[in-house]
Every structure is written in C-alpha cells, then in structure tokens.
Amino acid sequence: MKLVVVKSSTIRQALLLTALTGLVLTKALAQIGVGAKPIKGAEVLFDGSRKMLDEKWTYWEGPRLAATLPIKWKIEKDPAGPGTVMNTNDPAAAGGKYGSADIVTKETFRDFRLHIEFYISKPGGNSGVYLQNRYEIQVLDGDSTSHGLAAVINETPSPYYAYNGVGKWNAYDIQFRAARFENGKRVEPAMVTMYFNGKKVHSNQKISQVWGGPNSGIDGGNDGGKGITDTPGGLKLQAEGHDVFYRNIWIKPLDLKASNTDF
C-alpha cells in the first residue's frame, strides 16, 4: 500500500478555505431575518426616526383617504428591543378602514430586494405590506388561510409555521420582479421570492392581480384588479386601526432581466 503524505501547509490552507467559506455563508445568512443589516447598495426607508418617516413617506391618495398630513402614525419605543418604531394605528383607520390612512414611500420602484420587520402586539393584529403599492403580503395574526399571515394574498397559502408569534419581531425578506409589458400589454406577471424569519416560504411565485378593489392599491379598481399597468409604485404599509409596529425597513432597486426572483 502506498503511503500518501499530506503537507501540514496544505492542511492549513484547506482549513482556512473552509473557515472563509463558512464566514461568507454566515454573512449571507445574516442579511435575512430579524435584525438583518442593509445589503450593499440598499436605501434605508425607515430607521426609527420621525424625520425619516416624514421625509420618505406620505399618505397614499387612494379613493378612501381620510387622513391629512403630517402622518399621524406615532413613533414609539421599541416594545422588544432598543430604539424606536412606527405604530400603524392611525385614528383615521379606526375600525379597520383600510385605504383611509395607509402610508407609501414617495419613491417608486420596479424590481427590488426588500427587508422589513413587523411586530403584532395583540391577537388579531392586522396590517399589510404592499409591493409596488399593488400586491399585498399579508400581516394578520391568527389567519393561516390564503388571506392570512405572510401569504401573497389570495395567491398562496399562509406559511404560518414560520411565524414568531404575537409580541415578537418578525421579518420579511423579499425579492420582487415587476410585471413585464410589450406594446402596452402585460406579457409576464409580477413575481416574488420571500423568506419569512429566515425560512424560504415563496419561490418564484407569480402574482396574477391586485386584490381588494380600488381602496387596496394601484390598479385595484382597474378591471377588477386584473388590469395591471406598467406604472411603478412605492412600498405601502396598511393602517387597519391596530397596534402593529414596523422597523428596520430597507430596499435595493434591481433590474432583473430573467424571469427569476430566487436569492
């Protein structure tokens, strides 16, 4: 039998390579889930300050708008961590009157990578994250249906198993590709891949329409929500009259050539 001698320097190099690979993987994984820091090239949309809320957000001027500027969402102490957060409980939305006091970014987007964290303080707490002010990713405690928590609303089942629960922070990490058009006609639907608290729950999920009618978002009243247009839209957060909090919101615009949102 031939004896193979491996130099100690070769072993050290292999161990170093393994360690460096582990660091890269750890760094990548650290960029999703609760507490994820912005990736390179990302823009912070909310850092906990009143100043950023007023600078980068406004009320969505939908048909049911009942609130007036300045934004009435309160900046409050983080209930489960350091810093401050925004509370969606706008007085104009009392009773669950969605569309009456929703806020949307002043900047609009097509394709993007998004990170957002939410905290539901009481059972049944309700809000929603709207991609391009069109497509809702539901924020709703207690609902595990296709209209429920973390569902691409009415398009997928709720991945309720990944939920951290009431009184804890949760995170959505999303890569979104806008619908594609040729000669004014939609030829590819919008598509999304999403991690919920670090678990991949939607992969290259196609989104067929806007749900909820004209009070829901852009194109909601256009052909029953099926008349999607090529207009970019902002990130919208829904006020439903509940104490639902948001923090650590950042976004990176992308240009996804291929019909693939996986990351």
N, C-alpha and C positions, 0 to 999 in steps of 0.2 A: 504494500500500500504506500502510495506516495504521500509524504507529509507536506502540507501546504502551510507556509509561514506567512502570516499577515503582519505587516509592519505596524507598530504602535501609532505611527503618524497617520496611516490610512484609517485606523480605527477612530482616532481623534477627529479626523475630517468627516467621517461618516456620522459620528455622534453630533458634531457641530451642525452638519447639514440637517439632521433630524430635529435638533433643537430650534434651528432657524425656521424650518418648515412649520413646526408647532407654534412658534411665535406669530408667523404670518396668518395661520389659520385662526389663532386666538384673537388676533387683531381684527380679522374679518368678521368673526362671530360677535365681537364686542360692538360692532356697528349696527346690530339689530337688537331689539328687545328693550326693556325698561332701562333708561339711563344712557342709551346709545348717544355718542357724540356725533356731531355733523361730519359727514364724509367730505373729502376734498372737493371743493367747488360748490358746496351746498350753501344756501342762504338761510339764515335763521329767521323764521317768521314770527316766533314768539319766544322771548327769553324770560318771561315772568314780569316784565315791566309795563306799566301803564303807557309809557312813552312809545314802546314798540306796538302796543295794541292800537293806539291812535294813529301812528304813522303808517302802518302796513295793512290795516283792516278798516272796513266800513260796513254799514248795514247793506244787505242785499235788497235792491229796489225791485222786489217782486210785487205781484198784484195785491198781496195781503199785508204789505209793510205797514206797521202801526207804530214803530219806534222812530225816534228822532235823534240825530247826533247831538252831543257826543255819545259814543257807545255806552250803554248802561250796564254792560257786563262788568262785574266787580273784580278787582284784583284783591286776592285774599291770601292768607298764609297757607302754605302747602300743608294739608292735613296729615301727611305721612312722609314728610321729608323736609329738607331745608328749602328756603326760597319762597317764592310766591307763584300763584297760579291764576288762571281766569275762571270765573264761575259763569256758566251759561244761563243762569236763572234771571233772565231779563223780565221785568214786570210786564212788558207788553205781550209776552208769550204765555202768561198765566193760563192754566187750563189746557196746555198742550197745543196752543195755536201756532203750529209750525208755519214758517214763512213770514211771521209778523215781526221777528226780531233776530233773524239769522244774520251772522256776520260772514263776510267774504273778503279775501285778500284783494287789495287794489291792483296787484299784479296778476296777469292772466298767464295760463300755461297750456302747453300741448302735451308732450311726453315729459315724464319726470319720475324721480325717485323721491319718496316722501317718508318721513318719520313723524309720528305723533303719539302722544301719551294721554290717556284719559283715566279719570277716577270717578266711579259712580258711588255716591255717598250713602244712598238709601235704596232698598229693594224697589225694583220697577223704574229706576232712573233711566231717562230717555234723552238721547241727542242723536247726532249723526254726522259723519264726515263725508262731504260731497266732493268727489274728484271732478275737476273742471266745472264745478257748480252744476253737475248733471247727475252723476252716478253715485248713489249713496252706499257707503259702507256703514252698516247699522251699528249704533251704540245703544243697546237696550237690554238691561238686566232682566233675567227671568224668561226670555224668549229664545228658544232653540230651534225655531222653525226657519223657513226661508225668508221670513221677515225679521229674523232675530239677530242677536249679537254676532258681529263680525261677518254676517252674510253680505255678499254682494246682493243687495236687496232684491228679492223675488227672482234671483238668478241662480243662487246656490243654497245648499243647506247651511245652517249656522254651525261653525266649528266651536261649539260651546265648551267642549272638553279643554280647550286651551285657555279659558278664562281664569284669571287670578281671583275674581270674586269682588263683591261689594267691599268698599273700604280699603282697596288696594289699587296700586297703579298698574295699568295695562298699556301695551304698546302695539301699534300697527306699523309695520314696515312694508311699504308698497312700491312696486314699480308699475307704472301705467303708460300705456301707449294709446294715444287718441285715435279715434276713427279716421280712416283714410278716404279721400274723395277723388274722383276723376270727373271733370266736366260737371261739377256740382252734385254728383251722385255718389252716395256712400258705397264704396266697394269693399271696405273692410271694417268690421265693427271695432269698437274700443276693446282693449284687452288689459287684464291686470293679473299680476302675481303678488301674493301677500303672505307675510309672516305675522302671526298673532302670538305675542310674547315669545318670540324666537322660534316658533314652530311654523313650518310652511303649511298653510291651510288652503290657499288657492294658487293654482299654477296655470298660467296662460288661459285664464278664464275670460271668455268672450262676454261682452255686455251688449244686450240687444236693444235696450231702450232706456228712456228716463221714466221712472215710476213716480206716482204721487200727484200727477196733474200739474197745472201751471203754478201752484204755490210751492212746488217742490224745488224747481231749479230751471236752468236754461233748457229750452225745448220741451219742457214738461207739458205745455199746452199745445204743442205742435203735433197734429195727427195722433193724439192720444199718447204722446211721448215717443212715438216711433219716427217722427220727423226730425232726426238728428241733423244738425247743421255743422259747418266747419268753423264755427266761431270758437276761439279759445276761451277758457273760463278760469276763474280763480278757485282757490281752495275755500270751500264753505263749511262752516260749523253751525249746527242747528240748535236753536233755542226752543225748548219744549216746556219751560216752566219747572225744571228740575235742577237740583244741585248736582250738576255734572261738571267736573273740572277738567281743564286741559293745561298741558305744559310741554316744554321741550319739543317744539314744532320746527322742523327744518325741511327744506326741499332743494333738490338739484334738478334744473331743467336738463332734458336729454333730447337726443334726436335718434330714435330707434328706427333704423331703416328696415330691418327684418321684422316680420310679424312674430315677435318673441319678446316676452317680458321677464323671462326667468332670470333670477340672480341668487 
